[in-house]
Each structure stands twice: as C-alpha cells, then as structure tokens.
Amino acid sequence: MTFVVTDNCIRCKYTDCVEVCPVDCFYEGENMLVIHPDECIDCGVCVPECPAEAIFADTDPEATPEWLALNGKYAALWPNITAQSAPDAEAEALDGVAGKLERFFSPAPGNGT
C-alpha cells in the first residue's frame, strides 16, 4: 500500500504533509505535490496534516489508478521536497474546486527544498 496525492492539491500545494513525512517521499511540481509510491512506508502521518484533504490510501476510491500512475510518473521527474513552504497564493480560493487536473495541472517541476 502507498498513499496518493489527488486533485485537490493542484493550485493549493500546502506542504504541511512534507514536514511530517519520516522518509521524505514527497516530490514537488510547479503547482502540486506527489508521493513516490516505492518510497512511501504507508505510515499515514501525512493524511491528517493536509489542509486540502488531498491525500488518500491507494485502497481508497478517491485514489484511482490514474492518480497512482500520475504520482509515480512525476515523482520520478520532479525534485524531492523535504521542508515546508508557503502554499499557492490562491490556495484558499481554489480549495475544493472540482476538475483541477484538467483545468490547472502543470507538468513542470517545482523548486524542491
């Protein structure tokens, strides 16, 4: 089992989850985070830390195979992030907006920290 970052992280990009991860398995894109599925130890400490409620166990219906694939793909391409940083400037306004993947997702890497 692994945990998966899903749609609501896009353009919110809260990094509270990064700060508590004991194995540093988060990777940063321009406007979202992903979890490396082979590095995650299934501890779940990140789940309650996510203000956007965008992290799910891969057994949860919200964590579709497409989200697992997206997390795996971009974790291999984006830089690792290990420290908390400021969320997206529009995080509060976009929290809970539907269809973020189609409307806002960027494949560009983030800065990593």
N, CA and C atoms as a LAMMPS dump frame, in Angstrom:
ITEM: TIMESTEP
0
ITEM: NUMBER OF ATOMS
339
ITEM: BOX BOUNDS ff ff ff
-5.0000000000000000e+02 5.0000000000000000e+02
-5.0000000000000000e+02 5.0000000000000000e+02
-5.0000000000000000e+02 5.0000000000000000e+02
ITEM: ATOMS id mol type element x y z
1 1 1 N 0.844 -1.187 0
2 1 2 C 0 0 0
3 1 3 C 0.886 1.246 0
4 2 1 N 0.352 2.295 -0.578
5 2 2 C 1.002 3.595 -0.574
6 2 3 C -0.075 4.662 -0.428
7 3 1 N 0.336 5.863 -0.257
8 3 2 C -0.589 6.984 -0.235
9 3 3 C -0.424 7.779 -1.522
10 4 1 N -1.498 8.459 -1.927
11 4 2 C -1.566 9.12 -3.221
12 4 3 C -2.069 10.544 -3.037
13 5 1 N -1.42 11.486 -3.691
14 5 2 C -1.886 12.872 -3.706
15 5 3 C -2.835 13.007 -4.894
16 6 1 N -3.972 13.648 -4.668
17 6 2 C -5.01 13.74 -5.699
18 6 3 C -5.33 15.187 -6.07
19 7 1 N -6.369 15.328 -6.839
20 7 2 C -6.801 16.566 -7.493
21 7 3 C -6.784 17.827 -6.633
22 8 1 N -7.242 17.75 -5.404
23 8 2 C -7.385 18.988 -4.639
24 8 3 C -6.048 19.624 -4.244
25 9 1 N -4.949 18.924 -4.41
26 9 2 C -3.641 19.527 -4.125
27 9 3 C -3.262 20.561 -5.192
28 10 1 N -3.768 20.356 -6.395
29 10 2 C -3.409 21.243 -7.508
30 10 3 C -3.84 22.676 -7.198
31 11 1 N -2.894 23.583 -7.32
32 11 2 C -3.059 25.017 -7.067
33 11 3 C -3.384 25.348 -5.618
34 12 1 N -3.256 24.371 -4.723
35 12 2 C -3.273 24.628 -3.28
36 12 3 C -1.846 24.443 -2.787
37 13 1 N -1.317 23.234 -3.034
38 13 2 C 0.072 22.895 -2.743
39 13 3 C 0.496 23.285 -1.325
40 14 1 N -0.339 22.878 -0.377
41 14 2 C 0.069 23.005 1.022
42 14 3 C 1.2 22.004 1.247
43 15 1 N 2.152 22.333 2.075
44 15 2 C 3.283 21.433 2.294
45 15 3 C 3.387 20.971 3.746
46 16 1 N 2.3 21.064 4.482
47 16 2 C 2.277 20.574 5.861
48 16 3 C 2.638 19.085 5.901
49 17 1 N 2.21 18.352 4.898
50 17 2 C 2.458 16.914 4.809
51 17 3 C 3.947 16.609 4.679
52 18 1 N 4.651 17.432 3.973
53 18 2 C 6.087 17.243 3.738
54 18 3 C 6.855 17.284 5.05
55 19 1 N 6.469 18.2 5.89
56 19 2 C 7.172 18.419 7.157
57 19 3 C 7.118 17.195 8.07
58 20 1 N 6.055 16.398 8.005
59 20 2 C 5.905 15.252 8.916
60 20 3 C 6.343 13.922 8.308
61 21 1 N 6.637 13.887 7.036
62 21 2 C 6.985 12.629 6.366
63 21 3 C 8.33 12.097 6.877
64 22 1 N 8.343 10.889 7.449
65 22 2 C 9.595 10.367 8.001
66 22 3 C 10.578 9.844 6.952
67 23 1 N 10.121 9.668 5.715
68 23 2 C 11.003 9.113 4.68
69 23 3 C 11.207 10.049 3.483
70 24 1 N 10.721 11.278 3.579
71 24 2 C 10.93 12.276 2.519
72 24 3 C 10.514 11.761 1.143
73 25 1 N 9.281 11.271 1.039
74 25 2 C 8.826 10.691 -0.232
75 25 3 C 7.949 11.638 -1.052
76 26 1 N 7.957 12.931 -0.718
77 26 2 C 7.177 13.91 -1.489
78 26 3 C 8.062 14.567 -2.549
79 27 1 N 7.45 14.819 -3.693
80 27 2 C 8.136 15.462 -4.816
81 27 3 C 7.283 16.636 -5.264
82 28 1 N 7.971 17.704 -5.705
83 28 2 C 7.293 18.974 -5.955
84 28 3 C 7.203 19.339 -7.427
85 29 1 N 5.966 19.552 -7.853
86 29 2 C 5.718 20.113 -9.167
87 29 3 C 5.464 21.605 -9.037
88 30 1 N 5.296 22.236 -10.153
89 30 2 C 5.045 23.676 -10.149
90 30 3 C 3.825 24.039 -9.313
91 31 1 N 2.767 23.211 -9.389
92 31 2 C 1.563 23.587 -8.646
93 31 3 C 0.907 22.453 -7.86
94 32 1 N 1.646 21.372 -7.588
95 32 2 C 1.144 20.315 -6.716
96 32 3 C 2.302 19.459 -6.22
97 33 1 N 2.006 18.586 -5.295
98 33 2 C 2.965 17.619 -4.774
99 33 3 C 2.514 16.225 -5.184
100 34 1 N 3.443 15.277 -5.217
101 34 2 C 3.118 13.864 -5.407
102 34 3 C 3.924 13.044 -4.413
103 35 1 N 3.486 11.817 -4.204
104 35 2 C 4.177 10.876 -3.329
105 35 3 C 4.792 9.784 -4.191
106 36 1 N 6.059 9.477 -3.936
107 36 2 C 6.719 8.391 -4.661
108 36 3 C 6.181 7.069 -4.106
109 37 1 N 5.483 6.28 -4.923
110 37 2 C 4.839 5.067 -4.401
111 37 3 C 5.808 4.002 -3.898
112 38 1 N 7.029 3.991 -4.374
113 38 2 C 8 2.997 -3.917
114 38 3 C 8.767 3.444 -2.673
115 39 1 N 8.657 4.706 -2.314
116 39 2 C 9.346 5.223 -1.132
117 39 3 C 8.419 5.357 0.072
118 40 1 N 7.132 5.497 -0.17
119 40 2 C 6.147 5.653 0.908
120 40 3 C 6.133 4.392 1.765
121 41 1 N 6.171 4.569 3.087
122 41 2 C 6.153 3.422 4.002
123 41 3 C 4.77 3.194 4.608
124 42 1 N 3.771 3.833 4.065
125 42 2 C 2.379 3.605 4.453
126 42 3 C 2.065 3.997 5.896
127 43 1 N 2.783 4.947 6.431
128 43 2 C 2.557 5.327 7.826
129 43 3 C 1.299 6.174 8
130 44 1 N 0.944 6.954 6.978
131 44 2 C -0.267 7.755 7.018
132 44 3 C -0.188 9.042 7.815
133 45 1 N 0.977 9.417 8.321
134 45 2 C 1.053 10.646 9.117
135 45 3 C 0.759 11.893 8.281
136 46 1 N 0.919 11.811 6.98
137 46 2 C 0.664 12.959 6.116
138 46 3 C -0.824 13.262 5.943
139 47 1 N -1.655 12.25 6.041
140 47 2 C -3.083 12.412 5.744
141 47 3 C -3.75 13.478 6.604
142 48 1 N -3.669 13.404 7.933
143 48 2 C -4.345 14.439 8.734
144 48 3 C -3.682 15.815 8.655
145 49 1 N -2.471 15.882 8.135
146 49 2 C -1.764 17.16 8.032
147 49 3 C -2.156 17.958 6.796
148 50 1 N -2.811 17.343 5.835
149 50 2 C -3.146 18.004 4.57
150 50 3 C -4.401 18.866 4.722
151 51 1 N -4.262 20.192 4.731
152 51 2 C -5.43 21.066 4.861
153 51 3 C -6.43 20.908 3.713
154 52 1 N -5.956 20.494 2.558
155 52 2 C -6.833 20.342 1.396
156 52 3 C -7.481 18.957 1.329
157 53 1 N -7.109 18.075 2.25
158 53 2 C -7.642 16.706 2.274
159 53 3 C -7.478 16.042 0.911
160 54 1 N -6.254 16.119 0.377
161 54 2 C -5.957 15.62 -0.964
162 54 3 C -5.143 14.328 -0.961
163 55 1 N -4.857 13.754 0.212
164 55 2 C -4.037 12.55 0.286
165 55 3 C -4.895 11.379 0.742
166 56 1 N -4.803 10.262 -0.007
167 56 2 C -5.606 9.083 0.284
168 56 3 C -4.757 7.823 0.171
169 57 1 N -5.135 6.802 0.913
170 57 2 C -4.518 5.488 0.747
171 57 3 C -4.882 4.971 -0.639
172 58 1 N -3.991 4.211 -1.245
173 58 2 C -4.271 3.73 -2.6
174 58 3 C -5.451 2.759 -2.649
175 59 1 N -5.947 2.339 -1.507
176 59 2 C -7.126 1.473 -1.45
177 59 3 C -8.425 2.271 -1.382
178 60 1 N -8.329 3.569 -1.212
179 60 2 C -9.497 4.44 -1.139
180 60 3 C -10.013 4.71 -2.55
181 61 1 N -11.318 4.752 -2.749
182 61 2 C -11.874 5.038 -4.082
183 61 3 C -11.408 6.366 -4.688
184 62 1 N -11.037 7.335 -3.859
185 62 2 C -10.532 8.618 -4.366
186 62 3 C -9.171 8.469 -5.056
187 63 1 N -8.427 7.451 -4.659
188 63 2 C -7.082 7.217 -5.21
189 63 3 C -7.189 6.26 -6.39
190 64 1 N -7.694 6.758 -7.476
191 64 2 C -7.895 5.927 -8.665
192 64 3 C -6.552 5.488 -9.25
193 65 1 N -6.556 4.456 -10.083
194 65 2 C -5.302 4.035 -10.727
195 65 3 C -4.62 5.174 -11.492
196 66 1 N -5.402 6.095 -12.03
197 66 2 C -4.827 7.234 -12.753
198 66 3 C -4.015 8.118 -11.813
199 67 1 N -4.506 8.325 -10.584
200 67 2 C -3.766 9.14 -9.621
201 67 3 C -2.506 8.428 -9.158
202 68 1 N -2.588 7.124 -8.98
203 68 2 C -1.396 6.363 -8.598
204 68 3 C -0.338 6.465 -9.702
205 69 1 N -0.768 6.35 -10.952
206 69 2 C 0.16 6.463 -12.086
207 69 3 C 0.757 7.867 -12.176
208 70 1 N -0.071 8.891 -11.981
209 70 2 C 0.424 10.267 -12.037
210 70 3 C 1.457 10.51 -10.933
211 71 1 N 1.178 10.035 -9.718
212 71 2 C 2.135 10.196 -8.62
213 71 3 C 3.449 9.513 -8.949
214 72 1 N 3.389 8.288 -9.45
215 72 2 C 4.611 7.561 -9.793
216 72 3 C 5.398 8.227 -10.905
217 73 1 N 4.691 8.672 -11.932
218 73 2 C 5.355 9.301 -13.075
219 73 3 C 6.097 10.576 -12.665
220 74 1 N 5.406 11.461 -11.971
221 74 2 C 6.012 12.754 -11.658
222 74 3 C 6.986 12.692 -10.475
223 75 1 N 6.849 11.709 -9.6
224 75 2 C 7.847 11.538 -8.535
225 75 3 C 9.207 11.198 -9.141
226 76 1 N 9.187 10.554 -10.305
227 76 2 C 10.447 10.222 -10.981
228 76 3 C 11.031 11.419 -11.735
229 77 1 N 10.235 12.454 -11.965
230 77 2 C 10.677 13.602 -12.763
231 77 3 C 10.91 14.879 -11.948
232 78 1 N 10.17 15.041 -10.87
233 78 2 C 10.216 16.28 -10.094
234 78 3 C 11.224 16.182 -8.943
235 79 1 N 11.692 17.326 -8.434
236 79 2 C 12.633 17.31 -7.313
237 79 3 C 11.959 16.933 -5.993
238 80 1 N 12.738 16.318 -5.138
239 80 2 C 12.287 15.957 -3.798
240 80 3 C 12.1 17.231 -2.977
241 81 1 N 11.09 17.235 -2.127
242 81 2 C 10.847 18.366 -1.226
243 81 3 C 10.81 17.824 0.198
244 82 1 N 11.565 18.457 1.088
245 82 2 C 11.666 17.972 2.459
246 82 3 C 11.33 19.022 3.511
247 83 1 N 11.042 20.233 3.08
248 83 2 C 10.739 21.302 4.032
249 83 3 C 9.45 22.015 3.635
250 84 1 N 8.752 22.476 4.625
251 84 2 C 7.51 23.192 4.385
252 84 3 C 7.788 24.545 3.731
253 85 1 N 6.904 24.928 2.82
254 85 2 C 6.993 26.236 2.171
255 85 3 C 5.586 26.819 2.076
256 86 1 N 5.488 28.031 1.605
257 86 2 C 4.193 28.701 1.505
258 86 3 C 3.315 28.019 0.462
259 87 1 N 2.016 27.927 0.717
260 87 2 C 1.107 27.353 -0.273
261 87 3 C 0.918 28.298 -1.452
262 88 1 N 0.236 27.829 -2.46
263 88 2 C -0.12 28.645 -3.611
264 88 3 C -0.887 29.87 -3.117
265 89 1 N -0.686 30.99 -3.739
266 89 2 C -1.337 32.235 -3.33
267 89 3 C -2.864 32.142 -3.371
268 90 1 N -3.386 31.294 -4.245
269 90 2 C -4.834 31.14 -4.368
270 90 3 C -5.354 29.871 -3.7
271 91 1 N -4.585 29.307 -2.797
272 91 2 C -4.94 28.031 -2.181
273 91 3 C -6.328 28.039 -1.545
274 92 1 N -6.619 29.019 -0.742
275 92 2 C -7.92 29.065 -0.073
276 92 3 C -9.059 29.182 -1.073
277 93 1 N -8.905 30.014 -2.067
278 93 2 C -9.965 30.219 -3.058
279 93 3 C -10.201 28.975 -3.918
280 94 1 N -9.144 28.198 -4.162
281 94 2 C -9.265 27.035 -5.043
282 94 3 C -9.453 25.715 -4.302
283 95 1 N -9.408 25.733 -2.986
284 95 2 C -9.612 24.519 -2.197
285 95 3 C -11.027 24 -2.445
286 96 1 N -11.113 22.774 -2.925
287 96 2 C -12.407 22.151 -3.171
288 96 3 C -12.979 22.358 -4.561
289 97 1 N -12.332 23.127 -5.397
290 97 2 C -12.805 23.339 -6.765
291 97 3 C -12.663 22.034 -7.549
292 98 1 N -13.687 21.636 -8.24
293 98 2 C -13.663 20.384 -8.999
294 98 3 C -12.919 20.548 -10.323
295 99 1 N -12.41 19.429 -10.838
296 99 2 C -11.793 19.412 -12.16
297 99 3 C -10.458 20.103 -12.272
298 100 1 N -9.698 20.141 -11.207
299 100 2 C -8.421 20.851 -11.245
300 100 3 C -7.406 20.199 -12.185
301 101 1 N -7.418 18.881 -12.282
302 101 2 C -6.45 18.212 -13.147
303 101 3 C -6.573 18.708 -14.581
304 102 1 N -7.761 18.742 -15.09
305 102 2 C -7.995 19.17 -16.468
306 102 3 C -7.774 20.662 -16.656
307 103 1 N -8.069 21.457 -15.64
308 103 2 C -8.013 22.908 -15.773
309 103 3 C -6.675 23.531 -15.399
310 104 1 N -5.981 22.958 -14.398
311 104 2 C -4.84 23.666 -13.837
312 104 3 C -3.526 22.897 -13.759
313 105 1 N -3.524 21.593 -13.937
314 105 2 C -2.307 20.804 -13.723
315 105 3 C -1.165 21.262 -14.621
316 106 1 N 0.024 21.375 -14.019
317 106 2 C 1.236 21.695 -14.769
318 106 3 C 2.24 20.564 -14.6
319 107 1 N 2.799 20.045 -15.686
320 107 2 C 3.823 19.003 -15.574
321 107 3 C 5.21 19.567 -15.237
322 108 1 N 5.329 20.871 -15.138
323 108 2 C 6.625 21.498 -14.849
324 108 3 C 7.059 21.181 -13.417
325 109 1 N 8.355 20.996 -13.214
326 109 2 C 8.847 20.721 -11.867
327 109 3 C 8.793 21.965 -10.974
328 110 1 N 8.778 21.716 -9.671
329 110 2 C 8.877 22.794 -8.705
330 110 3 C 10.346 23.056 -8.395
331 111 1 N 10.582 23.802 -7.336
332 111 2 C 11.943 24.156 -6.945
333 111 3 C 12.634 23.092 -6.109
334 112 1 N 11.854 22.314 -5.35
335 112 2 C 12.443 21.349 -4.431
336 112 3 C 13.148 22.068 -3.297
337 113 1 N 13.133 21.481 -2.117
338 113 2 C 13.824 22.079 -0.97
339 113 3 C 14.328 20.999 -0.045
